[in-house]
Amino acid sequence: QVQLVESGGGLVQPGGSLRLSCAASGSRFSINAMSWHRQAPGKQRELVAVIGSGGSTNYAESVKGRFTISRDNAKNTVYLQMNSLKPEDTAVYYCKVDFSTARGYWGQGTQVTVSS
């Protein structure tokens, strides 16, 4: 049974930093893309950043230059380093892992609140 365990959310002041982690376990299949998404109250879930199996990355325009996605393939873990956080970054952040079977799995979500 595939499990994704997220950690690293919390409350931070504007301009601060947080690092999210998401560790996948329970599958014998290889991982293709890993990504982070977020959902703010009253809004649709949106893609924040994605990293392919070869390390290529893409970011939402709103986070370019502030967020960095990375992965550790040996640990089946994806990270999201978030710097220069703004109040509008406040949301529940979800990781998603796409396996070579073409099935995708979501993490449970972690709350990020940016407020003074």
Secondary structure as the mmCIF struct_conf table of DSSP 4:
data_model
#
loop_
_struct_conf.conf_type_id
_struct_conf.id
_struct_conf.beg_label_comp_id
_struct_conf.beg_label_asym_id
_struct_conf.beg_label_seq_id
_struct_conf.end_label_comp_id
_struct_conf.end_label_asym_id
_struct_conf.end_label_seq_id
STRN STRN1 GLN A 3 SER A 7
STRN STRN2 GLY A 10 VAL A 12
TURN_TY1_P TURN_TY1_P1 PRO A 14 GLY A 15
STRN STRN3 LEU A 18 SER A 25
BEND BEND1 GLY A 26 GLY A 26
BEND BEND2 PHE A 29 PHE A 29
HELX_LH_PP_P HELX_LH_PP_P1 SER A 30 SER A 30
STRN STRN4 ILE A 31 GLN A 39
TURN_TY1_P TURN_TY1_P2 PRO A 41 GLY A 42
BEND BEND3 LYS A 43 LYS A 43
STRN STRN5 GLU A 46 ILE A 51
TURN_TY1_P TURN_TY1_P3 SER A 53 GLY A 54
BEND BEND4 GLY A 55 GLY A 55
STRN STRN6 THR A 57 TYR A 59
HELX_RH_3T_P HELX_RH_3T_P1 GLU A 61 VAL A 63
TURN_TY1_P TURN_TY1_P4 LYS A 64 ARG A 66
STRN STRN7 PHE A 67 ASP A 72
HELX_RH_3T_P HELX_RH_3T_P2 ASN A 73 LYS A 75
TURN_TY1_P TURN_TY1_P5 ASN A 76 ASN A 76
STRN STRN8 THR A 77 MET A 82
BEND BEND5 SER A 84 SER A 84
HELX_RH_3T_P HELX_RH_3T_P3 PRO A 87 ASP A 89
STRN STRN9 ALA A 91 PHE A 99
TURN_TY1_P TURN_TY1_P6 SER A 100 THR A 101
BEND BEND6 ALA A 102 ALA A 102
STRN STRN10 GLY A 104 TRP A 106
STRN STRN11 THR A 110 VAL A 114
#
